[in-house]
Amino acid sequence: EDPRVTLGLRLFAGTLVLQGLAEIFQFTLSGRFRFRAFYTVKLLNALANLACIAGGTWARGIEGYFLGTLGAWGFAALSTTVALRRVLPGPWALPTRADFAATFGQLFRTGLYAQLAKMCLMLFLQMPILALGRLGSTVNTGLVKFAVSTAGYLYVVTDAMIAANITY
């Protein structure tokens, strides 16, 4: 058991908690159409991320990388909390069990439909390859497979861009 690895994993676990908090608050800013605050926080967090991770890595190597990442996400959590408190002043109430149940049910149904749609899309994209493999040459099948794979990567990128801008 290497203590450097154990320390890195512990720091990374803390980073994940801070990252989740910061991203939830960032999504809340975006969902409330507070894009100036959202992008200001994103810019500040990117600068802090660069400074913390590069500085930590330069100063302490791999351990500094994990410390810098933890510091960057700590800054992100703090800055998004401050920005969100300006947007949503007053007391914040925790959601109830019924709120969680309703939200989970909606997310589950949406996720199920999204997965079914992705399966249908993959089937649709793979059918020409299967047909060409049965009827055509190996070279043509390889070219079509390459084209479909490339299109799949472009689909993933555009899907991510759509998800990032869906609140707009």
Secondary structure, DSSP 8 states (H G I E B T S, - for coil): --HHHHHHHHHHHHHHHHHHHHHHHHHHHHHTT-HHHHHHHHHHHHHHHHHHHHHHHHHHHHHHHHHHHHHHHHHHHHHHHHHHHHHS-S------HHHHHHHHHHHHHHHHHHHHHHHHHHHHHHHHHHHHHHHS-HHHHHHHHHHHHHHHHHHHHHHHHHHHTTT-
